[in-house]
């Protein structure tokens, strides 16, 4: 049970917060430029910068000239590596997988058996090599966390320079119906919490791929 002193201190903090919200002060730093970027301009184009940063954090990057090239490379990758239990819930992607006879399933009842997931993303951040995903996507949060191998299909029109640009992109896309969850994925899941030994795939996919398709 908290002591009287602890309660008094807590009440004092809450009182100060309430007073600060009621008695708003003028911004003492009104002349500060809040719009300009805090980063130096990227030395390369967004696609090259993303590929460099993404591979730097152990991601695997594959460039595709068009959708047919995407399908051929996906088929070669999935069949060549004998990947099992491949799941895809993306309605815009499933016809392409079926056309090129790429094995997959969209059976919701078996999703916990997923080994490989294929999904779209919201956008890609060139500065950090990050992938933005949200709860509004067809696969929700499942294929970002459950499979050992996660394949993200993205288009060059989804590339943005900075994280702030990604949120501007989402605001424009969803307007007032903003996703309940927005996640930035930077490389495969990893942890070094146990005896400072790096373990891949601790809390999510062990391998993360981005197949970037040139937008025509």
C-alpha positions as a Markdown table, in Angstrom:
| # | Residue | x | y | z |
|---|---|---|---|---|
| 1 | Unk | 0.0 | 0.0 | 0.0 |
| 2 | Unk | 1.5 | 3.4 | -1.0 |
| 3 | Unk | 2.5 | 5.7 | 1.9 |
| 4 | Unk | 1.0 | 9.1 | 2.5 |
| 5 | Unk | 4.2 | 10.8 | 1.3 |
| 6 | Unk | 4.0 | 8.8 | -2.0 |
| 7 | Unk | 0.3 | 9.8 | -2.5 |
| 8 | Unk | 1.1 | 13.5 | -1.8 |
| 9 | Unk | 4.0 | 13.5 | -4.3 |
| 10 | Unk | 1.8 | 11.9 | -6.9 |
| 11 | Unk | -1.0 | 14.4 | -6.4 |
| 12 | Unk | 1.5 | 17.2 | -6.6 |
| 13 | Unk | 2.7 | 16.0 | -10.0 |
| 14 | Unk | -0.8 | 15.6 | -11.3 |
| 15 | Unk | -1.8 | 19.0 | -10.1 |
| 16 | Unk | 1.2 | 20.6 | -11.9 |
| 17 | Unk | 0.2 | 18.7 | -15.1 |
| 18 | Unk | -3.4 | 19.9 | -14.8 |
| 19 | Unk | -2.3 | 23.5 | -14.2 |
| 20 | Unk | 0.1 | 23.4 | -17.2 |
| 21 | Unk | -2.7 | 22.2 | -19.4 |
| 22 | Unk | -5.1 | 24.9 | -18.2 |
| 23 | Unk | -2.6 | 27.8 | -18.1 |
| 24 | Unk | -1.0 | 27.4 | -21.5 |
| 25 | Unk | 2.2 | 29.5 | -22.1 |
| 26 | Unk | 3.4 | 31.0 | -25.3 |
| 27 | Unk | 6.0 | 29.0 | -27.1 |
| 28 | Unk | 9.4 | 30.2 | -25.9 |
| 29 | Unk | 11.0 | 28.9 | -29.0 |
| 30 | Unk | 8.7 | 30.4 | -31.6 |
| 31 | Unk | 11.6 | 31.1 | -34.0 |
| 32 | Unk | 12.8 | 27.4 | -34.2 |
| 33 | Unk | 12.4 | 25.8 | -37.7 |
| 34 | Unk | 10.3 | 22.7 | -37.1 |
| 35 | Unk | 9.8 | 21.9 | -40.8 |
| 36 | Unk | 13.4 | 21.4 | -42.1 |
| 37 | Unk | 14.9 | 17.9 | -42.0 |
| 38 | Unk | 17.4 | 17.2 | -39.3 |
| 39 | Unk | 19.3 | 14.8 | -41.7 |
| 40 | Unk | 21.7 | 15.5 | -44.5 |
| 41 | Unk | 20.1 | 14.8 | -47.9 |
| 42 | Unk | 20.4 | 11.2 | -49.0 |
| 43 | Unk | 23.4 | 10.6 | -51.2 |
| 44 | Unk | 21.6 | 8.1 | -53.4 |
| 45 | Unk | 18.1 | 7.7 | -54.8 |
| 46 | Unk | 15.4 | 6.3 | -52.5 |
| 47 | Unk | 15.6 | 2.8 | -54.0 |
| 48 | Unk | 19.4 | 2.6 | -53.8 |
| 49 | Unk | 19.4 | 4.1 | -50.2 |
| 50 | Unk | 16.7 | 1.7 | -49.1 |
| 51 | Unk | 18.5 | -1.4 | -50.5 |
| 52 | Unk | 21.8 | -0.3 | -48.8 |
| 53 | Unk | 20.2 | 0.3 | -45.4 |
| 54 | Unk | 18.0 | -2.8 | -45.6 |
| 55 | Unk | 20.8 | -5.2 | -46.4 |
| 56 | Unk | 22.9 | -3.5 | -43.7 |
| 57 | Unk | 20.4 | -4.8 | -41.1 |
| 58 | Unk | 20.5 | -8.3 | -42.5 |
| 59 | Unk | 17.5 | -8.0 | -44.8 |
| 60 | Unk | 17.5 | -9.6 | -48.3 |
| 61 | Unk | 16.7 | -7.3 | -51.2 |
| 62 | Unk | 15.5 | -8.4 | -54.6 |
| 63 | Unk | 14.8 | -6.0 | -57.5 |
| 64 | Unk | 12.1 | -6.9 | -60.0 |
| 65 | Unk | 11.6 | -5.1 | -63.4 |
| 66 | Unk | 7.8 | -5.8 | -63.5 |
| 67 | Unk | 5.1 | -8.1 | -62.2 |
| 68 | Unk | 6.1 | -11.0 | -64.4 |
| 69 | Unk | 9.7 | -10.7 | -63.2 |
| 70 | Unk | 8.4 | -10.6 | -59.7 |
| 71 | Unk | 6.4 | -13.8 | -60.2 |
| 72 | Unk | 9.3 | -15.6 | -61.8 |
| 73 | Unk | 11.7 | -14.7 | -59.0 |
| 74 | Unk | 9.2 | -15.6 | -56.3 |
| 75 | Unk | 8.6 | -19.0 | -57.9 |
| 76 | Unk | 12.3 | -19.6 | -58.2 |
| 77 | Unk | 12.9 | -18.6 | -54.6 |
| 78 | Unk | 10.0 | -20.5 | -53.1 |
| 79 | Unk | 10.4 | -23.8 | -55.1 |
| 80 | Unk | 14.2 | -23.6 | -55.2 |
| 81 | Unk | 14.4 | -23.3 | -51.4 |
| 82 | Unk | 11.6 | -25.9 | -50.9 |
| 83 | Unk | 9.6 | -23.5 | -48.7 |
| 84 | Unk | 6.6 | -25.0 | -47.0 |
| 85 | Unk | 3.2 | -23.7 | -45.8 |
| 86 | Unk | 3.4 | -20.5 | -47.8 |
| 87 | Unk | 0.5 | -18.1 | -46.9 |
| 88 | Unk | -0.8 | -15.1 | -48.8 |
| 89 | Unk | -3.9 | -13.1 | -48.0 |
| 90 | Unk | -3.4 | -10.3 | -50.5 |
| 91 | Unk | -6.3 | -10.3 | -53.1 |
| 92 | Unk | -4.2 | -8.3 | -55.6 |
| 93 | Unk | -1.3 | -10.8 | -55.4 |
| 94 | Unk | -3.1 | -14.1 | -55.3 |
| 95 | Unk | -4.0 | -14.1 | -59.1 |
| 96 | Unk | -0.4 | -13.6 | -60.0 |
| 97 | Unk | 0.7 | -16.5 | -57.8 |
| 98 | Unk | -2.0 | -18.7 | -59.3 |
| 99 | Unk | -1.1 | -17.8 | -62.9 |
| 100 | Unk | 2.6 | -18.7 | -62.3 |
| 101 | Unk | 1.7 | -21.8 | -60.3 |
| 102 | Unk | 3.4 | -20.7 | -57.2 |
| 103 | Unk | 2.2 | -22.8 | -54.3 |
| 104 | Unk | 0.4 | -21.0 | -51.5 |
| 105 | Unk | -2.6 | -21.1 | -49.2 |
| 106 | Unk | -5.0 | -18.5 | -47.8 |
| 107 | Unk | -6.8 | -20.9 | -45.4 |
| 108 | Unk | -7.3 | -18.8 | -42.3 |
| 109 | Unk | -7.9 | -21.9 | -40.1 |
| 110 | Unk | -4.3 | -23.1 | -40.7 |
| 111 | Unk | -2.5 | -19.8 | -40.4 |
| 112 | Unk | -0.7 | -20.9 | -37.2 |
| 113 | Unk | 1.1 | -23.5 | -39.3 |
| 114 | Unk | 2.6 | -20.8 | -41.5 |
| 115 | Unk | 6.4 | -21.1 | -42.3 |
| 116 | Unk | 6.5 | -18.5 | -45.1 |
| 117 | Unk | 4.3 | -15.4 | -45.5 |
| 118 | Unk | 3.9 | -13.1 | -48.5 |
| 119 | Unk | 2.4 | -9.7 | -48.0 |
| 120 | Unk | 2.3 | -6.1 | -49.2 |
| 121 | Unk | 3.4 | -3.2 | -47.0 |
| 122 | Unk | 2.3 | 0.4 | -46.6 |
| 123 | Unk | 5.6 | 1.9 | -47.7 |
| 124 | Unk | 9.4 | 1.7 | -47.4 |
| 125 | Unk | 11.7 | 4.3 | -45.7 |
| 126 | Unk | 14.9 | 4.9 | -47.6 |
| 127 | Unk | 16.8 | 6.6 | -44.7 |
| 128 | Unk | 16.5 | 3.6 | -42.3 |
| 129 | Unk | 15.7 | 0.7 | -44.5 |
| 130 | Unk | 12.5 | 0.3 | -42.6 |
| 131 | Unk | 9.3 | -1.4 | -43.7 |
| 132 | Unk | 6.0 | 0.3 | -42.6 |
| 133 | Unk | 3.1 | -2.1 | -42.1 |
| 134 | Unk | -0.3 | -1.6 | -40.5 |
| 135 | Unk | -3.3 | -3.3 | -39.1 |
| 136 | Unk | -5.3 | -2.2 | -42.2 |
| 137 | Unk | -3.5 | -4.6 | -44.5 |
| 138 | Unk | -5.2 | -7.9 | -45.6 |
| 139 | Unk | -2.8 | -10.0 | -43.5 |
| 140 | Unk | -3.2 | -7.7 | -40.4 |
| 141 | Unk | -0.4 | -8.4 | -37.9 |
| 142 | Unk | -0.1 | -12.1 | -38.6 |
| 143 | Unk | 2.4 | -12.5 | -41.4 |
| 144 | Unk | 4.7 | -9.9 | -39.8 |
| 145 | Unk | 5.2 | -12.0 | -36.7 |
| 146 | Unk | 4.2 | -15.7 | -37.2 |
| 147 | Unk | 6.4 | -17.1 | -40.2 |
| 148 | Unk | 10.0 | -17.9 | -40.1 |
| 149 | Unk | 10.4 | -16.3 | -43.5 |
| 150 | Unk | 8.5 | -13.1 | -44.4 |
| 151 | Unk | 8.5 | -11.9 | -48.0 |
| 152 | Unk | 7.3 | -8.3 | -48.5 |
| 153 | Unk | 6.3 | -7.2 | -52.0 |
| 154 | Unk | 6.5 | -3.5 | -52.6 |
| 155 | Unk | 6.5 | -1.0 | -55.5 |
| 156 | Unk | 8.9 | 1.8 | -56.2 |
| 157 | Unk | 6.0 | 4.3 | -55.8 |
| 158 | Unk | 5.9 | 3.3 | -52.1 |
| 159 | Unk | 9.4 | 4.5 | -51.4 |
| 160 | Unk | 9.7 | 7.6 | -49.2 |
| 161 | Unk | 12.8 | 9.3 | -47.9 |
| 162 | Unk | 12.1 | 9.8 | -44.2 |
| 163 | Unk | 9.9 | 8.4 | -41.4 |
| 164 | Unk | 7.9 | 11.6 | -41.3 |
| 165 | Unk | 7.2 | 11.2 | -45.0 |
| 166 | Unk | 5.8 | 7.7 | -44.2 |
| 167 | Unk | 3.3 | 9.1 | -41.7 |
| 168 | Unk | 2.3 | 11.8 | -44.2 |
| 169 | Unk | 1.8 | 9.0 | -46.8 |
| 170 | Unk | -0.4 | 7.1 | -44.3 |
| 171 | Unk | -2.4 | 10.2 | -43.4 |
| 172 | Unk | -3.1 | 11.0 | -47.0 |
| 173 | Unk | -4.1 | 7.3 | -47.7 |
| 174 | Unk | -6.4 | 6.7 | -44.8 |
| 175 | Unk | -7.6 | 10.3 | -43.9 |
| 176 | Unk | -9.8 | 10.0 | -40.8 |
| 177 | Unk | -9.8 | 6.1 | -40.8 |
| 178 | Unk | -6.2 | 5.8 | -39.5 |
| 179 | Unk | -5.0 | 2.2 | -38.7 |
| 180 | Unk | -5.1 | 1.2 | -35.1 |
| 181 | Unk | -1.5 | -0.2 | -35.3 |
| 182 | Unk | 1.4 | 1.0 | -37.4 |
| 183 | Unk | 4.7 | -0.9 | -37.1 |
| 184 | Unk | 8.2 | -0.1 | -38.5 |
| 185 | Unk | 10.1 | -3.3 | -39.3 |
| 186 | Unk | 13.9 | -2.9 | -39.6 |
| 187 | Unk | 15.5 | -6.2 | -40.5 |
| 188 | Unk | 14.7 | -9.7 | -39.3 |
| 189 | Unk | 13.7 | -10.3 | -35.7 |
| 190 | Unk | 16.7 | -10.6 | -33.3 |
| 191 | Unk | 17.7 | -10.4 | -29.6 |
| 192 | Unk | 20.8 | -10.5 | -27.6 |
| 193 | Unk | 19.1 | -10.5 | -24.2 |
| 194 | Unk | 20.2 | -14.0 | -23.3 |
| 195 | Unk | 23.9 | -14.0 | -22.3 |
| 196 | Unk | 24.5 | -11.3 | -25.0 |
| 197 | Unk | 24.3 | -14.0 | -27.7 |
| 198 | Unk | 22.7 | -12.8 | -30.9 |
| 199 | Unk | 19.6 | -15.0 | -31.7 |
| 200 | Unk | 17.8 | -14.5 | -35.0 |
| 201 | Unk | 14.0 | -15.0 | -35.2 |
| 202 | Unk | 13.4 | -14.6 | -31.5 |
| 203 | Unk | 10.2 | -12.6 | -31.8 |
| 204 | Unk | 9.3 | -12.8 | -35.4 |
| 205 | Unk | 10.6 | -13.8 | -38.9 |
| 206 | Unk | 14.2 | -15.2 | -39.0 |
| 207 | Unk | 14.5 | -14.1 | -42.6 |
| 208 | Unk | 13.1 | -11.0 | -44.1 |
| 209 | Unk | 13.0 | -10.3 | -47.9 |
| 210 | Unk | 11.8 | -7.3 | -49.9 |
| 211 | Unk | 10.9 | -7.9 | -53.5 |
| 212 | Unk | 10.8 | -4.3 | -54.9 |
| 213 | Unk | 8.9 | -4.0 | -58.2 |
| 214 | Unk | 9.5 | -1.2 | -60.6 |
| 215 | Unk | 6.2 | 0.8 | -61.1 |
| 216 | Unk | 5.3 | 1.4 | -64.7 |
